[in-house]
Amino acid sequence: MGKKYHLAIILILFLFSIALSAGSEKIAMGSIEITIKDDSVTVSLKDYNGILKTITFNKSELSVEKAPDEKPDLSSLYIENELIIDGDRIVIDGVEFSSDEIENLFFSGKIHRGISVKAKILNDDYELCRKKVVNVEKHGKDDRFSFDDLVINADEVIRGDVVSIVGNVRVYGEVLGDIVSVFGDVEMYDGSFAGGDVVAPFGKVLTFGDLKIKGELLPKEKLHEGTRKTDFDMSARFNRVEGFTLLSGIHYSEADYELPDIDINVGYSFALKRWNYDLGFRQQFGDKWAFYFGGNLYQGATTPDLWRFSQSENTLAGLFFKEDYHDFYHKKGAMVYFGQQLGEYSSLQVEYTAQVNGILEKRTNKTIFGGKKHFRENFSTVLSDSVALMSIEGDLRLAGLRFAWDSRSDDIWPHNGQFIEVLWETAGDGMVGDLGGDFSYDIIEALISHYQPLTPKQYLGIRAKGGYSDQKLPLDRWFFLGGVGSLRGYDYKEFFGNRYVFGNIDYYWEFSGDFIISLFVDVGKAGFGEDEFKKSDYKGDIGLGFIIGDAIRLDIAQRLDDVGKSPVVMVRTETSF
């Protein structure tokens, strides 16, 4: 291994040591997260390093008491002396934060259509929660947050949101956003106005006189109404194999899990001249420790490359730059699965798949831009190997075991948390044996991603990924490295084999909510068989990334084994991992 790779590995270890040291340092700022379930409430007190203390209690244990007469406007919440919210402080099992030290409040639960509230107390730069129903937006410094009672006087106009944890909220004036009292009541008086939703999940919403509420009125009596949700969507995708594909979908879900979630997706690919469909259902029993089962019936073009580049990004690259970063094959079949939720973040799932795989070719060169430029052929990096291409075709009978853990703050632009997935698959005469079909192999693959806040303006993203098989694999199950989403300074799918290992580290500086710079390092290798894998050198690159808003990421990466080559420039609309 050359000096350049020693330097890259030293840099990775240095950045990783920063993450570990940051994990042991207590940061003063924190957040509260309150999650309401059918029969329980969870309150978590966090700092930037993760959850410090969490308590879950039954709703029957809830006790909200008024303070003595000398403090008539204050309320206190006590849960068996483990949780105390009193005045301007919150205490969970001895860990105490004052309201001045709380930067974020997260509140979610099964309230009407489902509710998620996020309010930043100290930071003027508000983010919007994804999948929210009650919208908490930044309108200035006029948002009001308190552990205890809040009063909005008749001459006040609050150009934001009003949130109380334990106390009551009395409104005589105008609130342009949402009004929430988590454990208390909301009282709306004559002449008052609410521009958003009014929510009191454990209390009452009381109205007096002539007033106006533009949003939803959600007292506790409505906690379980409207739990069923049906969505209809239409979309399109583009690639060199299918051309344009028009898609439509119907998605049904029920928050109480009385009926299964149902997904019906149908599309037509104009260049391929074939229909696509994916009909699926999922039935869950319970919540955090729920058993579930489901299945899918499907047909259409598919790609094994979604982990490196999303479908929407590939559509934009094809239409505007005449670049397609996916390779495709056709599949038709069915899958069934059974699983168990292992708490809030993890699950264990058993899968069985029976499908027919087929070869696909490039079908179009027409696009909006790109001029006379031609799309590359399907699986162009191994196009000369006809045996490899033919290995895709056949009947597949596959069993799998999947473990997943996901505590990320967001699945598109995460800033903290972890994502772990371990997948073991066996086909045909593999480890389980006698599954049938035309393919026989065993594969194990693992992914670990960790997102570590260091300071309010700096954080690390660390990913390690690897896979292993001792058998001859069909082309669609080969492991490829190089290019977008993996070794960013190298050519697309430059390295491949039946085993691989690689890692990425991105160090982020958040200059503002709309501009972030990252320094990144990628290292990895792939090969066929033990001898080839051991003899092959680790490949590495280093680069800079620029993130603008939540929409654009520009990466510039330089490979380290041949610095004479030009850097690779890539524009993305999602984070690398």
C-alpha positions in Angstrom: 0.0 0.0 0.0 1.5 3.4 -1.0 2.1 6.4 1.1 -1.0 8.1 -0.3 -3.2 5.4 1.1 -1.4 5.5 4.4 -2.2 9.2 4.4 -5.9 8.6 3.6 -6.2 5.9 6.3 -4.5 8.2 8.9 -7.0 11.0 8.0 -9.9 8.6 8.4 -8.6 7.5 11.8 -8.1 11.1 12.8 -11.6 12.1 11.8 -13.0 9.0 13.5 -11.1 9.8 16.7 -12.7 13.3 16.7 -16.1 11.6 16.5 -15.3 9.3 19.4 -13.9 12.1 21.6 -17.0 14.3 20.8 -19.2 11.4 21.9 -17.7 11.6 25.4 -18.1 15.3 25.8 -21.4 16.6 27.3 -22.8 19.6 25.4 -25.0 22.0 27.3 -27.7 22.3 24.7 -30.4 19.7 24.4 -33.9 18.8 23.1 -37.1 17.2 24.4 -38.9 14.6 22.4 -42.5 13.5 23.4 -44.1 10.6 21.6 -47.7 9.7 22.3 -48.9 6.2 21.5 -52.3 4.5 22.0 -51.7 3.6 25.7 -48.4 5.2 26.6 -46.2 8.3 26.4 -42.5 8.5 25.9 -40.4 11.5 27.0 -36.8 11.7 26.0 -34.2 14.3 27.0 -31.3 14.5 24.5 -28.1 16.3 24.1 -26.1 16.6 20.8 -24.6 13.2 21.5 -27.9 11.3 21.6 -30.5 10.3 24.2 -29.4 10.9 27.7 -32.6 9.7 29.5 -35.8 8.2 28.3 -39.0 7.3 30.2 -42.1 5.6 29.0 -45.2 5.5 31.1 -48.8 4.4 30.8 -51.4 7.2 30.4 -53.0 6.0 33.6 -49.8 7.1 35.5 -50.1 10.7 34.3 -50.4 13.2 37.0 -50.6 16.9 36.3 -50.9 19.1 39.4 -51.3 22.7 40.0 -48.6 24.4 42.0 -49.4 26.1 45.4 -51.5 29.3 45.5 -48.4 31.5 45.5 -47.7 30.3 41.9 -51.2 29.9 40.5 -50.0 30.1 36.9 -47.6 27.2 37.0 -48.3 23.5 36.6 -46.0 20.5 37.4 -45.9 17.0 35.8 -44.7 14.1 38.0 -44.3 10.5 36.9 -43.3 8.4 39.9 -40.5 10.8 40.7 -38.7 9.8 37.4 -40.0 12.7 35.3 -40.6 16.2 36.6 -41.6 19.2 34.6 -41.8 22.1 36.9 -41.7 25.8 36.2 -38.8 26.3 33.8 -37.1 23.0 34.2 -37.4 19.4 33.2 -35.8 16.5 35.1 -35.5 12.9 34.0 -33.9 10.5 36.5 -31.6 13.2 37.8 -30.6 14.8 34.5 -31.9 18.4 34.5 -32.2 21.0 31.8 -33.8 24.5 32.1 -35.9 26.0 29.4 -33.0 28.2 28.3 -30.9 25.1 27.6 -33.5 23.5 25.4 -33.0 24.2 21.7 -35.6 21.7 20.2 -39.0 20.4 21.0 -40.3 17.4 19.1 -43.8 16.3 19.7 -45.5 13.4 17.8 -48.3 11.0 18.3 -51.5 9.5 16.9 -53.6 12.5 17.0 -56.2 12.7 14.2 -54.1 12.3 11.0 -50.9 12.0 13.1 -49.1 15.0 14.4 -45.5 16.1 14.5 -44.4 19.5 16.0 -40.9 20.9 16.0 -40.1 24.2 17.7 -36.6 25.6 18.0 -36.3 27.9 21.0 -32.9 29.4 20.8 -32.1 29.3 17.1 -33.8 31.7 14.7 -33.3 29.3 11.8 -36.3 26.9 11.9 -36.4 23.7 9.9 -39.6 22.1 8.7 -40.3 18.6 10.0 -40.8 16.0 7.3 -44.1 14.1 7.3 -45.6 16.8 9.5 -49.3 17.5 9.9 -49.1 20.5 12.2 -46.7 22.9 10.4 -44.3 24.8 12.6 -42.6 27.4 10.4 -40.3 30.3 11.1 -42.1 33.7 11.1 -39.6 35.6 13.2 -38.6 35.6 16.9 -42.3 35.7 18.0 -42.7 31.9 18.6 -43.7 31.2 22.2 -42.5 28.1 24.1 -42.9 27.3 27.8 -43.0 24.4 30.2 -45.8 26.2 32.1 -48.8 28.4 31.4 -48.9 30.9 28.4 -51.2 33.9 27.9 -51.6 35.7 24.6 -53.1 39.1 25.4 -55.8 40.7 23.3 -53.4 43.3 21.8 -50.8 40.6 20.8 -50.2 39.1 17.4 -48.0 36.1 17.5 -46.5 35.5 14.0 -45.5 32.0 14.8 -46.5 29.0 17.0 -47.4 28.8 20.7 -46.4 25.6 22.5 -46.7 24.7 26.2 -45.6 21.3 27.7 -47.5 21.2 31.0 -49.4 24.4 31.4 -52.6 25.8 29.9 -52.6 28.2 27.0 -55.1 31.1 27.1 -55.5 33.0 23.9 -57.2 36.5 23.8 -55.3 37.8 20.8 -54.1 36.4 17.5 -51.8 33.4 16.8 -50.9 33.0 13.1 -49.4 29.5 13.6 -50.4 26.4 15.7 -51.4 26.4 19.3 -50.4 23.2 21.3 -50.7 22.3 25.0 -49.2 18.8 25.4 -50.5 18.0 28.9 -52.8 21.0 29.6 -55.8 22.8 28.1 -56.1 25.4 25.4 -58.6 28.2 26.1 -59.7 30.4 23.2 -61.6 33.6 24.2 -63.8 36.1 22.5 -62.1 37.9 19.6 -59.2 35.4 19.5 -57.8 33.9 16.3 -55.7 30.8 15.4 -54.2 30.6 11.9 -53.2 27.0 12.4 -54.3 23.9 14.3 -55.3 24.0 18.0 -54.2 20.8 19.8 -54.6 19.5 23.3 -53.9 15.7 23.3 -54.3 15.2 27.1 -56.6 18.1 27.8 -59.5 20.1 26.4 -59.9 22.8 23.9 -62.3 25.3 25.4 -63.9 28.1 23.4 -65.7 31.2 24.7 -67.5 33.8 22.6 -66.9 34.7 19.0 -63.5 33.5 17.7 -62.0 32.0 14.6 -59.8 28.9 14.0 -58.6 28.3 10.5 -57.0 24.9 11.1 -58.1 21.7 12.9 -59.6 21.7 16.4 -58.0 18.6 18.0 -58.9 18.0 21.7 -58.4 14.6 23.3 -61.9 13.4 22.2 -60.5 13.4 18.6 -57.3 11.5 19.3 -58.4 8.4 17.4 -60.5 9.9 14.7 -59.3 10.0 11.1 -56.7 7.3 11.5 -57.2 6.0 8.0 -55.4 7.7 5.1 -55.5 7.2 1.4 -53.1 8.9 -1.0 -53.0 8.9 -4.8 -49.9 10.0 -6.7 -48.6 10.3 -10.2 -45.0 10.5 -11.2 -42.5 9.7 -14.0 -39.0 8.4 -14.4 -36.6 8.3 -17.3 -33.6 6.1 -18.1 -31.9 4.7 -21.3 -33.6 1.3 -20.9 -37.2 2.1 -20.2 -37.3 5.6 -21.7 -40.1 7.5 -20.1 -42.2 5.6 -17.6 -45.4 7.1 -16.3 -46.4 5.9 -12.9 -49.5 6.1 -10.7 -50.0 4.8 -7.2 -52.6 4.3 -4.5 -51.4 4.0 -0.9 -53.7 3.1 2.0 -52.7 3.1 5.6 -54.4 3.0 9.0 -52.6 4.3 12.1 -54.3 1.8 14.5 -53.2 -1.2 12.3 -56.7 -2.7 12.2 -56.4 -3.1 8.5 -53.2 -3.7 6.4 -51.3 -1.0 4.6 -51.8 -1.4 0.9 -49.7 -0.1 -2.0 -50.7 -0.4 -5.6 -48.2 1.0 -8.2 -48.7 0.7 -11.9 -46.7 2.2 -14.8 -46.0 1.9 -18.5 -42.5 2.2 -20.0 -42.7 3.6 -23.5 -39.3 2.6 -24.9 -39.5 -0.9 -23.3 -43.2 -1.2 -24.3 -44.0 -3.0 -21.1 -46.3 -2.6 -18.1 -44.8 -2.3 -14.6 -46.6 -3.1 -11.5 -45.9 -3.6 -7.8 -48.9 -4.7 -5.6 -48.1 -5.0 -1.9 -49.6 -5.2 1.5 -48.3 -5.1 5.1 -50.2 -6.1 8.2 -48.8 -5.0 11.6 -49.9 -6.0 15.1 -49.1 -3.5 17.7 -46.4 -0.9 17.8 -42.8 -0.9 19.2 -42.6 -4.7 19.6 -45.0 -5.6 16.8 -45.1 -8.7 14.7 -45.8 -8.0 11.0 -46.1 -9.8 7.7 -46.6 -8.8 4.1 -46.0 -9.5 0.4 -45.5 -8.1 -3.0 -46.4 -9.2 -6.5 -44.4 -7.3 -9.1 -43.1 -7.0 -12.7 -40.8 -4.5 -14.4 -37.3 -3.2 -14.9 -35.2 -2.9 -11.8 -31.7 -1.9 -10.8 -29.3 -3.0 -8.0 -27.8 0.5 -8.0 -30.3 2.5 -5.9 -27.9 2.5 -3.0 -25.4 4.7 -4.9 -27.8 7.0 -6.8 -31.5 7.6 -6.3 -34.1 7.1 -9.0 -35.0 10.8 -9.1 -31.3 11.8 -9.4 -30.9 9.3 -12.3 -33.9 10.8 -14.1 -32.5 14.3 -13.9 -29.0 13.1 -15.0 -30.5 11.3 -18.0 -32.8 14.2 -19.1 -30.3 17.0 -18.8 -26.8 15.5 -19.0 -27.5 12.2 -21.0 -25.9 10.2 -18.2 -27.4 7.0 -16.7 -25.8 5.7 -13.6 -28.0 2.6 -13.3 -27.8 -0.8 -14.9 -31.0 -2.8 -15.3 -32.5 -6.2 -15.6 -36.1 -7.4 -15.8 -37.9 -9.3 -13.0 -41.3 -10.8 -12.5 -42.4 -12.6 -9.4 -43.5 -12.4 -5.8 -42.0 -12.0 -2.3 -43.4 -12.7 1.1 -41.9 -11.7 4.4 -42.5 -12.0 8.2 -40.9 -9.8 10.7 -40.6 -8.6 14.3 -40.1 -5.0 15.4 -37.4 -4.9 18.1 -38.3 -1.7 19.9 -38.5 1.7 18.3 -35.5 1.5 15.9 -34.8 -2.1 14.8 -36.5 -5.1 13.2 -35.7 -8.6 12.1 -37.3 -10.0 8.9 -37.4 -13.3 7.1 -38.0 -13.2 3.4 -38.7 -15.6 0.5 -38.6 -14.6 -3.2 -39.6 -16.5 -6.3 -39.0 -14.6 -9.6 -37.8 -14.8 -13.2 -34.9 -12.6 -14.2 -34.3 -11.4 -17.8 -31.7 -9.4 -19.7 -32.5 -5.8 -20.9 -30.7 -3.6 -23.4 -30.5 0.2 -24.0 -33.6 1.3 -25.9 -33.3 5.0 -26.3 -30.9 7.8 -27.0 -33.4 10.6 -27.1 -33.4 13.2 -24.3 -33.9 16.9 -23.7 -30.2 17.9 -23.7 -27.0 16.1 -24.6 -26.9 16.7 -28.3 -25.1 13.9 -30.2 -23.8 12.3 -27.1 -24.8 8.7 -26.7 -25.9 6.8 -23.5 -23.6 4.0 -22.5 -24.9 0.5 -23.0 -26.5 -1.5 -20.2 -23.8 -3.0 -17.9 -21.2 -1.3 -20.1 -18.4 -1.9 -17.7 -18.6 -5.7 -18.3 -20.1 -5.6 -21.8 -17.3 -7.7 -23.4 -18.0 -10.5 -21.0 -21.0 -12.3 -22.7 -21.0 -15.1 -20.1 -21.5 -12.5 -17.3 -24.4 -10.9 -19.2 -26.1 -14.2 -19.8 -25.8 -15.1 -16.1 -28.7 -12.7 -15.3 -31.3 -14.9 -17.0 -33.1 -17.6 -15.1 -35.5 -18.6 -12.3 -34.6 -17.4 -8.8 -35.7 -19.0 -5.6 -34.2 -17.0 -2.7 -34.5 -17.0 1.1 -33.2 -14.2 3.2 -32.7 -12.9 6.7 -32.5 -9.1 7.3 -31.7 -7.1 10.4 -32.2 -3.3 10.4 -31.6 -0.5 12.8 -32.5 3.1 11.9 -32.3 6.0 14.4 -31.4 8.7 11.9 -32.8 12.1 12.4 -33.8 12.1 8.7 -33.5 9.5 5.9 -32.4 12.0 3.2 -30.2 14.6 5.0 -29.4 13.0 8.4 -27.4 14.9 11.1 -27.4 12.4 13.9 -28.2 8.7 14.6 -27.3 5.4 13.0 -28.4 3.1 10.2 -27.4 -0.5 10.3 -28.5 -3.3 7.9 -27.2 -6.8 7.7 -28.6 -9.1 5.0 -28.0 -12.8 4.4 -29.3 -14.4 1.3 -29.2 -18.0 0.0 -30.4 -19.3 -3.4 -31.0 -22.7 -4.9 -28.6 -25.3 -3.4 -27.0 -22.7 -1.1 -26.7 -23.0 2.7 -30.4 -23.9 3.2 -30.4 -26.1 0.1 -33.1 -27.5 -2.2 -34.8 -24.2 -2.9 -34.8 -24.8 -6.6 -34.3 -22.4 -9.5 -31.3 -21.8 -11.7 -29.1 -20.0 -9.2 -27.1 -21.3 -6.3 -25.2 -19.0 -4.0 -24.9 -17.5 -0.5 -24.3 -13.8 0.2 -23.8 -11.8 3.3 -23.7 -8.0 3.1 -23.5 -5.4 5.9 -23.9 -1.6 6.0 -23.2 0.7 9.0 -23.7 4.4 8.8 -23.1 6.7 11.8 -23.9 10.5 12.0 -22.1 12.2 14.8 -22.7 15.9 15.8 -19.5 17.5 17.1 -20.7 21.0 17.7 -23.9 22.9 16.7 -22.2 23.7 13.4 -20.1 20.6 12.7 -20.9 16.9 12.3 -19.5 13.7 10.8 -21.0 11.1 8.5 -19.2 7.7 8.6 -20.1 4.7 6.5 -18.6 1.2 6.3 -20.0 -1.3 3.8 -19.0 -4.8 2.7 -20.1 -8.0 1.1 -18.9 -11.5 0.7 -19.7 -14.6 -1.3 -17.6 -17.7 -2.2 -19.8 -18.7 -5.2 -20.1 -17.6 -8.8 -22.7 -14.9 -8.7 -25.2 -13.7 -11.4 -24.2 -10.3 -12.8 -27.0 -8.5 -11.0 -25.5 -9.6 -7.7 -21.9 -8.6 -8.4 -20.4 -6.0 -6.1 -19.3 -2.8 -8.0 -17.2 0.1 -6.7 -16.2 3.4 -8.3 -17.9 6.6 -9.2 -21.0 8.2 -7.7 -22.0 6.9 -4.3 -18.9 4.9 -3.6 -15.3 5.7 -4.6 -16.2 9.2 -5.8 -12.8 10.0 -7.4 -12.8 6.9 -9.8 -14.6 5.8 -12.9 -18.1 4.4 -12.7 -18.0 0.8 -11.5 -14.3 0.6 -12.2 -13.8 -2.3 -9.7 -16.0 -5.4 -9.2 -16.0 -8.9 -7.7 -17.9 -11.3 -5.4 -16.5 -9.6 -2.3 -15.7 -6.0 -1.4 -15.2 -3.6 1.4 -15.2 0.2 1.5 -15.7 3.2 3.7 -16.5 6.9 3.5 -16.1 9.7 6.0 -17.7 13.2 5.4 -16.8 16.0 7.8 -19.4 18.8 7.6 -19.2 22.5 8.4 -22.7 24.2 8.5 -22.0 27.8 7.6 -25.8 28.5 7.5 -29.0 26.6 7.0 -28.6 27.0 3.3 -24.8 26.4 2.8 -22.6 23.5 4.1 -19.1 22.4 3.1 -17.8 18.9 3.6 -14.3 17.3 3.4 -14.6 13.6 2.5 -12.3 10.6 2.1 -13.3 7.2 0.4 -11.3 4.0 0.6 -12.2 0.5 -0.7 -11.4 -2.5 -2.9 -13.2 -5.4 -4.6 -12.2 -8.7 -6.2 -13.1 -12.3 -7.2 -11.9 -15.0 -4.8 -9.6 -14.8 -1.9 -6.3 -14.5 -3.8 -7.4 -11.7 -6.1 -9.0 -9.8 -3.3 -5.8 -10.0 -1.1 -3.5 -9.0 -4.0 -5.6 -6.0 -5.1 -4.7 -2.6 -3.6 -7.0 -0.4 -1.6 -8.1 2.5 -3.7 -8.7 5.9 -2.2 -9.8 9.5 -3.0 -10.2 12.8 -1.2 -12.5 15.7 -2.0 -14.7 18.6 -1.1 -18.5 18.8 -1.2 -20.7 21.9 -1.3 -24.4 21.6 -0.2 -26.8 24.4 -1.1 -30.1 24.3 0.7 -31.8 20.9 0.7 -31.6 20.6 -3.0 -28.0 20.6 -4.5 -24.8 18.8 -3.5 -21.6 19.4 -5.6 -18.8 16.9 -5.0 -15.2 17.3 -6.4 -13.1 14.2 -5.8 -9.4 13.4 -6.6 -8.2 9.8 -6.8 -5.0 9.2 -4.9 -3.3 6.4 -7.0 -3.0 8.7 -10.1 -3.2 12.4 -9.1 -2.3 13.3 -12.7 -5.9 12.5 -13.7 -8.5 15.2 -13.5 -10.8 15.4 -10.5 -14.3 13.9 -10.8 -17.1 16.5 -10.5 -20.6 15.2 -9.6 -23.9 17.1 -9.0 -26.5 15.5 -6.8 -29.8 16.3 -5.2 -29.3 14.0 -2.2 -26.5 13.3 0.3 -24.0 10.6 -0.6 -25.1 8.4 2.3 
